Amino acid sequence: MVKKRGIQKFRTALLFITMLAVLAGCSTGTASNDSESASAAGDTKVKKIIVGTGTQFPNVCFIDENGKLTGYDVELIREIDKRLPEYEFEFSTMDFKNLLLSLETKKIDLIAHQMEVNDERQAKFLFNDEAYNIFPNKIVVSQKNEEVKSIEDLKGKKLIVGATSNAAVLAEKWNAANGNGIDIVYSGAGEDTITQIKTGRVDATISTQFAIDYQNKAVDAQLKTVGDALSNSKVYFILNKDEQELKTKVDEALKAIKEDGTLGKLSTEWLGADYTVEE
């Protein structure tokens, strides 16, 4: 009788220990699942956005002396990134001519490279609403060139522009409307426009005063702008057509950056003047 009671107590104790183990296991499993769910939920809150930009546009997107990617467009994206915690912006650098194709094939989500609106781009892509710069394109020649005073003086001469650039569109439109008198040359990968102008292989290009000021200071480019601005187009970010939500968020951040004066400060810091307002 005593032996049976001892066995019964042992079984009761064993059952109790087993129940504790099961409950402990269930509790641990629930906490782990909750943690994973929270982690998963946290991961879904931040969406990575790949921003396509370049490294050869002085003051806009370039590699500084410390090997850092910086410039007006780059630092503006970093400011937008600070204000949109639901997104993480990451840069992907490439040649300018590859930016639109990379966006079209969805290798990148947004282009930040002083992009102007034209019909071809607008048919394929989405532009944000808030312009972040006003881009004064002018004819650029050697400082020694006293013959070319405006685009009209380039008839019978060579003008070099980047393939797929808005400068190319401007040159082509002007040429078509004025007898195709300018010999338009398209720069290839690795070609040095400054050297081509210095050596006389081409006569001119199209750029901005702030880019020329930087090149003259940084590499003694010995260039100057001439004539009136060919365009004072506003510049925007470009996205794919299905990125409406991202566009809206970027515009909201950009509007706030304008209103608190940050945009004007960035322009003055990197471009030498506030190019965010129309003159």
Secondary structure as GFF3:
##gff-version 3
##sequence-region A 1 279
A	DSSP	alpha_helix	2	45	.	.	.	ID=ss1
A	DSSP	beta_strand	47	53	.	.	.	ID=ss2
A	DSSP	beta_strand	56	57	.	.	.	ID=ss3
A	DSSP	beta_strand	61	63	.	.	.	ID=ss4
A	DSSP	beta_strand	69	70	.	.	.	ID=ss5
A	DSSP	alpha_helix	72	83	.	.	.	ID=ss6
A	DSSP	beta_strand	87	93	.	.	.	ID=ss7
A	DSSP	three_ten_helix	96	98	.	.	.	ID=ss8
A	DSSP	alpha_helix	99	104	.	.	.	ID=ss9
A	DSSP	beta_strand	110	116	.	.	.	ID=ss10
A	DSSP	alpha_helix	119	124	.	.	.	ID=ss11
A	DSSP	beta_strand	126	127	.	.	.	ID=ss12
A	DSSP	beta_strand	133	142	.	.	.	ID=ss13
A	DSSP	three_ten_helix	151	154	.	.	.	ID=ss14
A	DSSP	beta_strand	158	162	.	.	.	ID=ss15
A	DSSP	alpha_helix	166	177	.	.	.	ID=ss16
A	DSSP	beta_strand	183	187	.	.	.	ID=ss17
A	DSSP	alpha_helix	193	198	.	.	.	ID=ss18
A	DSSP	beta_strand	204	207	.	.	.	ID=ss19
A	DSSP	alpha_helix	209	219	.	.	.	ID=ss20
A	DSSP	beta_strand	223	239	.	.	.	ID=ss21
A	DSSP	alpha_helix	244	259	.	.	.	ID=ss22
A	DSSP	alpha_helix	262	271	.	.	.	ID=ss23
###
